[in-house]
């Protein structure tokens, strides 16, 4: 366990504010390992987007959602499987339906225990927040997209394919023109590249660029990033621009006689000079390493969950119980 102490990643639900009618945001307050959390309501149901890190934080979020719902049915989802976004969903069991895309459910099943152990090793404060945490299991899974009826408001859950993780999901509230991106987008910081070979190499810079280009083209009015300040289309445009810079600066050097260490040092210096106020500089090095191994003429890895990429028939729209339709929980 590291000697460096991180700030306590506590979710402050008292800071929740109304972003749009019947739509609350619990802001991250620029605290590491605290995500932006959404509570989206309709006439008969309420959806919670992300849970915070561990059971204690999730209990706060559930209490807020329960009070806000006022008897309406509860749903919960996570933008991706990383612990500060999903490892509180267990608290919602019996009170809310946990909905996920299939790829994210598989990430939880296959990598959840490893990430739980890794996060517990970050420092004592994070380990305490994860006391009693276990890998959550979804109640329902969908393939590529699902429209969730909250009553007079439809919320679209959409798997975008491999990018920041293999199971990234975005949540759109069309009537409010709000997009929840999870860690596909951060505001005011360098993109988080969980490139941890040989344990986890699912992040793909090239796929990430494709996803962000599609999101930017849709020009969402309000973007709720995984971390950082809520903004407009510029949030996704800034991330797209940075990822392209990262790719171009890396590829301009990778086939030269430079060592990998020199490439990383040079690209890091260029990107910090261009974005001197951004946080998360520690994520530049793994990002460069990731892009060094990716080429446009070579698929980084098979992606059976990429929308439209596997020839599968479109979903019927109904969520599927975990364990059915070829998906097993174990």
N, C-alpha and C positions, 0 to 999 in steps of 0.2 A: 504494500500500500504506500502510495506516495506521501512524502512529508508536507507537500504543498496543500494548503487547505483552501478548498473552493468555498465561495459563499454558499450559505444554506439555500438549496433550491426549493424554497417553500412557495407554494401557490397562494397568493393573497386574493381571495375571492371578494374581499371588501373593496377592491379596486375595480371591480367589474363596472362596465359602462355600456350604454345602449348605442350600438353602432348604426342600427336601423330599427324600424318598428319590429318588436318581438325578436330581437337579435342582440345578444350580449357578447361582449368580449371580456375575458379575464386576461389582462396584458401581462407580458413576461417581465416588465420593469427592467429590461436589460440585464437580468440575472442569468448566468450560465445554467443550463439544464432545466430552465423553466420555459415551457412553450407558451405561445399564445393559444388560449382555449376559447372555443366558441360554444354558445348555447343558443340554439335556433328553434323558435317556436312556431306552431301552427294552431289551428283551432282545437285539435284533439291530441296532438303529440308534440314532443320536444326532443331535439337531437343534440347531444353533447359531442363536440369535436375535440378529441385529445383529453387525456386524464390527468396529466402531471406525473411526476416521478414517485411511484410507490403508493402504498395503501393510505397513508395519512393524508397526503395531498389529494388523492382521489376522493377520500371521504368528505373533504371540504367542497370539492367540485360537485359531488353527488348531493350534498346538503343544499348547495346553491340551486342546482337543477331541480331538485325535489320541491323546494320552496317556490321557485320561479314557475314550475309547471302547474302547481295548484291543482293537482289531480289528473293532469293530462298524462298520457302514456309516455314513457321515457325510452329513448334509444341512445346508444353510444357508439362511436366509431373512432378510429385513430388514423392519422394520415400516413403513418408507416410504423414499423414494428419496434423502433428504438425506444429504450426504456422510459425516457421522459415524456413520450407521447402515448405509449400503450400500457406501460406496466403499472396501471392502477385500475384497469378494467375489471379485475376480479371483484373489486368492491361493489360494482354495479350489479353483480349476479343476483338474480331474484327480483330486482327492481327495474332493470332496463334490458332491452334486447341489444346484444353486442353484434353489430354488422361489420363485415369486412369483405374486401375483395380476396379472391382465392390466393393470389400470389403472396399477399401480405400474411394471410393465415398460414401459408406454408413457411414463410420466413419465421414466424413465431414458433412453429412446430420444430423446425430444423435448426434454428440459430438462437432461439430465445434464451435457452439455458446458458449458452456461451456468453451472450451479451449481459445477462444478469450477473454472471460471475465477473465479467470485465468491469462493469460499472461499480460493483461492490468493491473492487480493488482500486478505484480512483482515489478516494480518501474516506476518512471516518464519517464525515458529514453525509456524503452520498450513501455510504453503506447503511447508516442509520435510517435514511429516508427509504431504503429498500428492505428494511426489516419486515419480514412476513410476506414479502412480494413473491409471487409465482407467475409463471408464464400464463397469460390469459388464453382462454379458448373461446372462439366466437360461437355465438348461437346460430348465426346464419352466415353463409358465404355466397358471394355472387361472382360471376366470371369477369366481365369487362365493364359493365355499367349497371346502375340500378337507380331508378327514380323513387324516392321515398316520399310518400304522401303524409304530410303532417297536419293536413286539414286546411284547405284554402291556400296552402303553400307546398310546392314540390321542391325537394332538395335532391340534386343529382350527385351521386357518388360515382366516381369514374376512376378505374385503374388506368394509369398512363403508360405502363410498361417500365422496364428497367431504366433507372436513371440514378438518383441518389441511393436508392436501394432497388431490389428486384420487385418489391411490392408497393411502390409509391401509389398513393391515391390522392386525388383532389376532390374537394367538395364545393359545389357551386349552389348558390341561392339565387336563382334567376330573377325573381321579382325584386330583389334588393340589389342585384348586380354585384354580389360579393363572392369572392373566390378564396377558399382556404387552400394553401399550397403545401402545408407541412414544410419539410426541410428542402424541398425543391427550390425554395426561395428564402433567403434571409435578407433583412434590410440592414445596411450599414456594416456588413461583415463579409469576409471571404467565404465562399461556398464550402460547406462541410463535406469533405471527401473521406468516407470511411473505407479507405484502401488499406487493408490489414493482411497482406499476403503472409502465409498461405491460408489464413483462417477465413478471411472474407474479402473477396475481390469482385463483388457483384456491382459495385458502383461503376458507371460508364459515363465518361465525359461526353462522348459523341452522342449517345442516346439522350443524355441530359440536355444537350444543345437542341436536339430535335424537339424534345418535350417543351422546352421553354419557348422555342419559336412558335409552336402551336398555341401555347397559352398567351403569348404576347399578341399574336395575330387576332385573338378573340377580344382584345382590348377590354379587360374587366374594369369596371368602374372603381371597385374597392378590392384591394388585395390584402389578405391577412397572412403574413409569412409565418413560417415555423417559429422564427425568432426575430425580434426587431420590430420597428414601428410599422403600424398599419399605414398603407398608402394607396396609390392608384396603379395604373398600368406601368408606371415607371419602376415599380418594384421588380416585376418580372423582366422588364427591358434591361434594367441594370444588371441583373444576374445573367441574362443572355449575353449582354455585351462583355461581361467579365469572363464567362466561359469561353467565348470566342477568342478573347485576348490570351487566355491561358493556353488554349489549343495552339494558336498561331505562334506565340512566343516559344512554346515547347517544341513544336514541330520544326521551327526554323533552326533548332540546334541539335535535335536528337540524332540525326544521321551524319553529324560532323564527327571530328576526332575527339570532341570533348568527352570528358568522363561524365558519368551520371551526376556525380557530386557537383561538378562545375555547372552543368545544365541547371540543376536545381538552384544553385546559388545565384546564377544570372537571372533566371526567370523570377525568382523571389524578389530580387532587388528591383527589377522593372515593375512588377506588380505593386509592390509597396510604394514605390515612387508615384505611381498613378493613383493609388488609393490610400493615401497616408493616414486617413482618419479611420479606416475600417478596422474592426476587431477581428480576432480569429486568424492571425498570421500563421499560427501553427498548422493550419489546414492547407497552406500553399504547397509544402513539400510533398505530401501524399498525392495531391492533385497532379503535380508535375509527373510523379512516378506513374500514376495511372495513365495519363495521356501519352507518356513515352511508349506504352505498350499497345496503344490503340491505333488502328489505321482505317481509313475510309473504305478500303476495298476488302476489309476482313471483318466479319461480324464478331464483336467481342466475345459473345457466347450465345448459345441458343436461348431464345426467350419465348417460351410457349405462351406467355401471358401478355405479350405485346398486342394491343388491340389491332385486329385485322391482320396479325402476323402469323396466325396458325391455321387459317382457313376454316376456323370454327364458325358454326352458325350463330347468328345474333342471339343474345339472351332473350328469354321471354319477359324479363323484367322482374320476376319474382325471386326473392332471395332463396337460397337452398339451405336446408339444414346441414350443419357440419356433419360429415360422415356419409352424406349421400352424394349421388351423382359422381362417383369416382373419387371423392375427396374423403380422406380418412384422418382421424385425429388419434394420435397415439404418442 
